């Protein structure tokens, strides 16, 4: 048993484990994008990845564990930058613009993010739901509270409810991607290209900041900071 454990923890074995786990995550993400749905089976993931479905349990415990790992992988870049952004010597307005752009770009790259979050939050596994809250919802709400408070204290933002702000911003960011199929049918719009993403970033900035910025923040000397 000791020899087996030593062998399993060698760099070569660890690399093989990581490669297999990554194949499963990539396959799950690609399937969600292709089908515009988070309703995918382990058999689907196994076929797409070329990895035996039994290895999901080995690497992630179960399907929820795999999907949680996918969420953490896809959202980690944006989530780890929240504290960094708050600490920067920038105006609250500039920080908010950077945050809006970062969220929308994350949804552009991984358009299933919000559906995946809701799937995990409202599933049967309460431990998984707690992990999603701890990793994504809680930190993002806290970031909004702190950035909004900073803006109010500096006289740049009107006071708004952080929970309602979270709902407004995340809902608006997600709908461009989640509701795209509906818009394609109803209005004949095309896919979300990089150009569309950039236009949407500018649009959401105008909408959100239009309701947040005080007269002080709108003055040229402050708005340009």
Protein Blocks (a to p, Z undefined) as FASTA:
>chain_A
ZZmmmmmmgmklmmmmmmmmmmmmmmmmmmmmmnopabdcfklmmmmnopafklmmmmno
pamlmmmmmmmmmmmmmmmmmmmmmmpccdfklmmmmmmmmmmmmmmmmmmlmmmmmmmm
mmmblklmmmmmmmmmmmmmmmmmmmmmmmmmnopaccddfklmmmmmmmmmmmmmmmmm
mmmmmnopacddfklmmmmmmmmmmmmmmmmpcfklmpmklmmZZ
